[in-house]
Amino acid sequence: MIRRRELLAGTAAGALTLTAGLRPARAAPDWKRFAGTTITVLIAEHPVAAGIRERLPAFEEATGIKVDLQALAEDLYFDRMELALRASEGIADVYFQPMDSTAYTQWRNGLIQPISGFLSDPALTADDYAFDDFPPGFLVATTYPPGEPAPENYGVPASFECYILFYNKDHVAQYLDGKVPTTMAELHAAARTVSEKSGGAVAGAVMRGIRSDTPIDTVTGIVYNAWGGEPTPAPYNVWFDGDWSKPRLTDPRIVKGLADYAELMKAGPPNILAIDWPEASLLFQQGRAAFFIDASLFGPGFEDPEQSAVAGKVGYAPIPPQEPGGESWSAHWMWGLGIPKNARQPEAGWLFIQYMTNRDSDPVIGAFHGGAARLSTWSNPAYTQKLNADYVATVQEVMKTTRSSVVFREGWAKFATEIVGAIHDIYAGTSPEDAAKALTAKFETMLKG
């Protein structure tokens, strides 16, 4: 069980400074052990891929391993990933791992292999790799069986995103007299005010509004913010009360979180129900929205003057708490690197993963996306100085109370879509309490099926 304030690094005080306990370096493994080997790395076109390309020449020189990096657009990647993992003969030696119910389902179907054996092998893993530099709250996403003693790890985090509040400083100054909301109720009111005062020219808030499972991680972050510090242990997360037969969707805190999300949608553009993350982030990037709660990873792109109209005008903050002076809570989601069960060169693949996630590479690759997975990287100037200082400070603050959004259940996407459907009902005028009751009935029917 992950207790409050122990979500990432043991204690809040040590959350961002977990370096003192790392073991001193010893001899490195024989990096040339697989020289002449070619491995295939299957990855989505993501900033992590751009960072890997930056480090690839150094890896190939250090190891003599040739890398066939196959990068696809994200929608195509998911199909290709599943085909590769299920192929009768190995296609990929390393794959970009969605560290959520997707990877859990792959584990349940015997499609991925553990990395625990590689980690404990001094011939394959450098002693200064420091796997304990990855927060336990990150590693739980691919540690199976979930919530049971003596689990094994099946992936290494490559990037993480937590859910934060982005705001347009110009719109806050023009429509809100420069006052940034400090509670969720203030955020609702502020978003409505911007929409009204701008005559609809500026959306008060923009959110993922599409009815699918893709908003669920952002939704979970907002629900956590209403839920507070009570644990949400694996495998059930916040949505079930310690048993798959006990959905707790009518809990007032969950109802409040769903209602909070719907209220922000009401301050959005007229086509909010057709908006997913690409459209939502673009609207904010174009300066057409005042507030945006979503993945922290959008931050570095918003600060790029070559592609963003709001560069230098973005404010960052944790999700506003429920009460004045209260505590903010959020969720996180991650991409990782894993090894398919059918990999032809799993050991060489592990050297690739180790190299691309070590303490030298993490700051370099992390600067491409702003979601470095190692705690030590967040105190490394080589990383932090490449990012907006307010962004870094906000993510560091959110890391103290964030926890995984993962639900360890096959077919979870269908349940997630129904949760988003309940938000749609609230958006359309159904009371939050009635929407939660109807959602519970749907869950119960699905669980029986």
C-alpha positions in Angstrom: 0.0 0.0 0.0 1.3 3.4 -0.9 0.6 5.9 1.9 0.0 9.6 1.7 3.2 11.6 1.1 5.0 8.3 0.3 3.8 8.1 -3.2 7.1 8.7 -5.0 10.1 8.6 -2.9 9.4 7.5 0.7 8.7 10.9 2.2 7.7 14.3 1.0 10.9 15.8 2.4 13.0 13.4 0.3 10.8 13.3 -2.7 13.1 15.3 -5.0 16.5 14.6 -3.4 16.7 10.8 -3.5 20.3 10.6 -4.4 22.3 10.3 -1.1 21.4 6.6 -0.7 22.5 5.5 -4.2 25.3 3.0 -4.2 28.8 4.0 -5.4 29.8 3.0 -8.9 31.6 -0.2 -9.6 32.7 -1.9 -12.7 30.4 -1.6 -15.7 29.1 -4.6 -17.7 30.8 -5.5 -20.9 29.0 -3.1 -23.2 30.7 -4.6 -26.3 29.3 -8.1 -25.4 26.7 -8.0 -28.3 28.8 -6.0 -30.8 27.7 -6.7 -34.3 24.1 -7.4 -33.2 21.1 -5.6 -34.7 18.1 -4.9 -32.5 14.7 -3.5 -33.4 13.2 -0.8 -31.2 9.5 -0.1 -31.8 8.4 3.3 -30.6 5.7 5.9 -31.1 6.6 9.3 -32.5 6.9 11.0 -29.2 9.5 13.4 -27.7 11.1 10.4 -26.1 11.8 9.1 -29.6 13.5 12.5 -30.5 15.6 12.2 -27.3 16.6 8.6 -28.1 17.7 9.7 -31.6 20.0 12.2 -29.9 21.6 9.5 -27.8 21.6 6.7 -30.4 25.0 7.4 -32.0 26.7 7.3 -28.6 24.9 4.0 -27.8 25.9 2.4 -31.0 29.5 3.5 -30.6 29.7 2.3 -27.0 28.1 -1.1 -27.7 28.7 -1.9 -31.3 24.9 -2.7 -31.4 23.1 -1.4 -34.5 19.6 -0.1 -33.7 16.7 -0.3 -36.2 14.5 2.4 -34.6 11.0 2.1 -36.1 8.9 5.1 -35.0 5.2 5.4 -36.0 2.4 7.9 -35.3 0.8 7.1 -32.0 -2.5 5.8 -33.4 -0.7 3.5 -35.8 1.8 2.5 -33.1 -0.7 0.9 -30.8 -1.9 -1.5 -33.6 1.7 -2.3 -34.6 2.7 -2.8 -31.0 0.0 -5.4 -30.4 0.8 -7.2 -33.6 4.5 -7.3 -32.8 3.9 -8.7 -29.3 1.6 -11.4 -30.6 3.7 -12.4 -33.6 4.8 -16.0 -33.7 8.4 -14.8 -34.4 10.0 -11.8 -32.7 9.6 -8.5 -34.4 10.8 -6.0 -31.8 13.5 -6.4 -29.1 12.4 -3.3 -27.2 9.0 -1.6 -27.4 7.6 1.7 -26.1 5.4 0.5 -23.2 2.2 2.2 -22.2 2.5 1.8 -18.4 -1.2 1.3 -17.7 -3.9 -1.4 -18.1 -2.4 -2.0 -21.6 0.9 -3.3 -20.3 -1.0 -5.1 -17.5 -3.1 -6.9 -20.1 0.0 -7.8 -22.1 1.5 -9.3 -18.9 -1.6 -11.3 -18.2 -1.4 -12.7 -21.7 2.3 -13.6 -21.3 3.5 -11.2 -24.0 6.2 -9.4 -22.1 9.2 -10.5 -20.0 10.4 -9.3 -16.6 13.5 -7.2 -16.3 14.2 -8.2 -12.7 16.7 -10.9 -13.8 18.6 -8.4 -15.9 18.7 -5.9 -13.0 20.2 -8.4 -10.7 22.8 -9.7 -13.2 26.1 -7.8 -12.7 27.2 -8.9 -16.2 24.3 -7.0 -17.7 23.6 -4.1 -15.4 26.0 -1.5 -14.1 26.0 -1.1 -10.4 25.6 2.7 -10.8 22.4 2.2 -12.8 20.6 3.0 -9.6 17.2 1.6 -10.2 16.2 2.9 -6.8 16.4 6.4 -8.4 13.0 5.7 -10.0 10.2 6.5 -7.6 8.3 3.5 -6.3 5.1 5.3 -7.3 6.3 5.2 -10.9 7.4 1.6 -10.8 4.1 0.3 -9.4 2.6 0.7 -12.9 4.5 -2.3 -14.3 5.1 -4.3 -11.1 3.1 -7.5 -11.3 1.2 -9.2 -9.8 -0.1 -5.9 -8.6 -0.6 -5.4 -4.9 0.9 -8.8 -4.1 4.2 -9.7 -2.3 7.3 -10.5 -4.2 6.3 -9.0 -7.5 8.6 -8.6 -10.6 9.1 -5.5 -12.6 8.3 -5.5 -16.3 9.3 -2.1 -17.5 11.4 1.0 -17.0 9.8 4.5 -17.0 10.9 6.6 -19.9 8.7 9.7 -19.3 5.9 10.6 -16.9 3.2 13.2 -17.0 1.2 14.5 -14.1 -1.9 16.7 -14.5 -1.5 20.4 -13.8 -3.2 23.7 -14.4 -2.0 25.8 -17.3 -3.2 29.3 -17.6 -2.8 32.2 -20.0 -1.3 35.1 -18.2 -2.6 37.7 -20.7 -6.2 36.4 -20.3 -6.0 36.3 -16.6 -4.8 39.9 -16.6 -7.4 41.1 -19.0 -10.5 39.3 -17.8 -9.7 38.4 -14.1 -7.7 41.4 -13.0 -4.6 39.2 -12.7 -6.1 36.9 -10.0 -5.2 33.3 -10.5 -7.8 30.9 -9.0 -6.7 29.3 -5.8 -9.6 26.8 -5.3 -11.6 24.6 -7.6 -14.7 26.7 -7.1 -12.7 29.8 -8.0 -11.5 28.1 -11.1 -15.0 27.3 -12.2 -16.1 30.9 -11.7 -13.0 32.3 -13.4 -13.5 30.1 -16.5 -17.1 31.2 -16.7 -16.1 34.9 -16.3 -13.6 34.7 -19.2 -16.1 33.1 -21.5 -18.7 35.7 -20.7 -16.5 38.8 -20.8 -14.8 37.7 -24.0 -18.1 37.0 -25.7 -17.0 33.5 -26.4 -13.9 34.7 -28.3 -11.8 33.0 -25.6 -12.8 29.7 -24.0 -12.7 29.9 -20.2 -11.3 26.4 -20.1 -10.5 23.7 -22.6 -10.5 20.1 -21.7 -10.5 16.7 -23.3 -14.3 16.3 -24.0 -14.5 13.4 -26.4 -16.4 10.3 -25.2 -13.7 7.7 -25.1 -11.1 6.3 -22.7 -8.4 8.9 -23.6 -9.5 11.6 -21.0 -9.5 9.1 -18.1 -6.1 9.9 -16.7 -6.9 13.6 -16.6 -10.2 12.8 -15.1 -8.5 10.6 -12.5 -6.2 13.5 -11.5 -9.2 15.8 -10.9 -11.1 13.0 -9.0 -8.0 12.5 -6.9 -8.0 16.2 -6.1 -11.5 15.8 -4.7 -10.7 12.4 -3.1 -7.8 13.7 -1.0 -5.1 11.7 0.8 -6.9 8.4 1.5 -5.0 5.6 -0.2 -6.1 4.2 -3.6 -4.3 0.8 -3.6 -3.7 -1.4 -6.6 -5.3 -3.1 -8.4 -8.6 -1.2 -7.9 -7.5 2.4 -7.7 -10.1 4.9 -6.5 -13.0 3.4 -8.5 -13.5 0.2 -6.5 -13.7 -0.4 -2.7 -11.1 -3.3 -2.4 -13.1 -5.7 -4.6 -14.1 -5.7 -8.2 -17.7 -6.3 -7.2 -17.8 -3.0 -5.2 -17.7 0.0 -7.4 -17.8 3.1 -5.2 -18.7 5.7 -7.9 -21.4 7.3 -5.7 -18.8 8.3 -3.0 -19.3 12.0 -2.7 -15.7 12.7 -3.3 -15.8 10.9 -6.7 -19.1 12.6 -7.5 -17.4 15.9 -6.8 -14.5 15.2 -9.0 -16.7 14.2 -12.0 -18.7 17.3 -11.5 -15.6 19.4 -11.4 -14.5 18.1 -14.7 -18.0 18.7 -16.2 -18.0 22.3 -14.9 -14.8 23.0 -16.7 -16.2 21.6 -19.9 -19.2 23.9 -19.6 -16.8 26.8 -19.9 -15.2 25.4 -23.0 -15.8 25.9 -26.7 -19.1 24.9 -28.4 -17.5 21.8 -29.9 -16.1 20.5 -26.6 -17.6 17.1 -27.0 -15.5 16.5 -30.1 -12.2 17.6 -28.5 -9.4 15.2 -27.6 -5.9 16.1 -26.4 -4.5 17.2 -29.8 -7.3 19.8 -30.3 -7.4 20.9 -26.6 -3.7 21.5 -26.4 -3.7 23.3 -29.8 -6.5 25.7 -28.7 -4.5 26.6 -25.6 -1.3 26.9 -27.6 -3.0 29.3 -30.0 -4.1 31.5 -27.2 -7.8 30.7 -27.5 -8.3 29.4 -24.0 -7.6 30.8 -20.5 -7.3 27.6 -18.5 -6.3 24.0 -19.4 -5.9 21.0 -17.0 -3.9 18.2 -18.7 -0.6 16.5 -19.0 2.4 18.4 -17.8 4.3 17.2 -20.9 2.6 19.9 -22.9 4.5 22.6 -21.0 7.8 22.5 -23.0 5.9 22.8 -26.3 3.9 25.7 -25.1 7.2 27.5 -24.4 8.5 26.9 -28.0 8.3 30.3 -29.8 8.5 28.6 -33.1 5.3 26.7 -32.7 3.4 28.4 -29.8 1.6 31.7 -29.7 1.7 31.6 -25.9 5.4 31.2 -25.4 6.4 33.2 -22.4 2.8 33.8 -21.4 2.0 30.5 -19.7 1.4 30.2 -16.0 1.7 26.8 -14.2 0.1 25.6 -11.0 -1.1 22.5 -9.3 -4.7 21.6 -9.7 -6.5 24.1 -7.4 -7.5 22.4 -4.1 -11.1 22.1 -2.9 -10.7 24.4 0.1 -8.6 27.6 0.6 -5.2 26.7 1.7 -6.0 23.0 1.1 -3.8 20.4 -0.4 -3.8 19.7 -4.2 -3.7 16.1 -5.5 -3.1 14.7 -8.9 -2.5 11.6 -11.0 0.4 10.5 -13.2 0.7 8.3 -16.3 3.8 7.0 -18.0 5.5 5.7 -21.0 8.2 3.1 -20.5 10.5 0.8 -22.3 9.9 -3.0 -22.1 11.0 -6.2 -23.7 8.5 -8.5 -25.6 8.4 -12.1 -24.6 9.2 -13.0 -28.2 12.2 -10.7 -28.5 15.1 -12.3 -30.4 17.8 -10.3 -28.6 16.4 -9.6 -25.1 19.8 -9.1 -23.5 21.0 -6.6 -26.1 17.6 -5.0 -25.8 18.2 -4.6 -22.1 21.5 -2.8 -22.7 19.6 -0.4 -24.9 16.9 0.2 -22.2 19.6 0.6 -19.5 21.6 3.1 -21.6 18.6 5.2 -22.6 17.3 5.4 -19.0 20.5 5.8 -17.0 21.5 8.9 -15.1 23.4 10.3 -18.1 20.7 9.8 -20.6 17.6 10.7 -18.6 18.4 14.5 -18.4 19.2 14.6 -22.1 16.1 12.7 -23.2 14.0 14.3 -20.5 14.7 17.8 -21.8 12.8 16.9 -25.0 9.5 16.2 -23.1 9.8 17.7 -19.6 8.8 14.5 -17.8 12.1 13.0 -16.7 11.5 9.7 -14.8 14.4 9.8 -12.4 14.1 11.8 -9.2 17.8 12.9 -9.4 17.2 14.5 -12.8 14.8 17.0 -11.2 17.7 18.5 -9.3 20.2 18.3 -12.2 20.8 21.7 -13.8 21.6 20.0 -17.1 17.9 19.2 -17.2 16.1 21.9 -15.2 17.9 24.8 -16.9 16.5 23.8 -20.3 12.9 24.1 -19.0 10.8 27.0 -17.8 11.5 27.6 -14.1 7.9 27.9 -13.1 7.1 24.7 -14.9 9.9 22.8 -13.1 8.7 24.2 -9.7 5.1 23.2 -10.4 5.9 19.7 -11.4 8.2 19.2 -8.5 5.4 20.4 -6.2 2.8 18.1 -7.8 5.2 15.1 -7.6 4.9 15.2 -3.8 1.2 14.1 -3.9 0.7 12.5 -7.3 -0.1 8.8 -7.7 -0.7 6.4 -10.5 -3.9 6.5 -12.5 -3.5 2.9 -13.5 -6.3 0.4 -12.9 -5.0 -3.2 -13.2 -7.9 -4.8 -15.0 -8.3 -6.2 -18.5 -10.9 -4.3 -20.5 -10.6 -1.2 -18.3 -10.9 1.1 -21.3 -14.6 0.2 -21.6 -15.2 1.1 -18.0 -13.2 4.3 -18.4 -15.3 5.3 -21.4 -18.4 4.9 -19.2 -16.9 7.2 -16.6 -16.4 9.8 -19.3 -20.0 9.2 -20.4 -21.2 10.1 -16.9 -19.3 13.4 -17.2 -21.1 14.0 -20.4 -24.4 13.4 -18.7 -23.5 16.0 -16.0 -22.4 18.4 -18.7 -25.8 17.9 -20.4 -27.7 18.7 -17.2 -28.1 15.5 -15.2 -27.3 16.0 -11.5 -23.9 14.6 -10.5 -25.6 12.3 -8.0 -28.0 10.8 -10.6 -25.2 10.4 -13.1 -23.1 8.5 -10.6 -26.0 6.2 -9.7 -26.5 5.4 -13.4 -22.8 4.9 -13.9 -22.8 2.4 -11.0 -25.6 0.5 -12.6 -23.6 0.3 -15.8 -20.5 -0.9 -14.0 -22.5 -3.6 -12.2 -24.0 -4.9 -15.5 -20.5 -4.9 -17.2 -19.0 -6.7 -14.2 -21.6 -9.4 -14.4 -20.9 -9.8 -18.1 
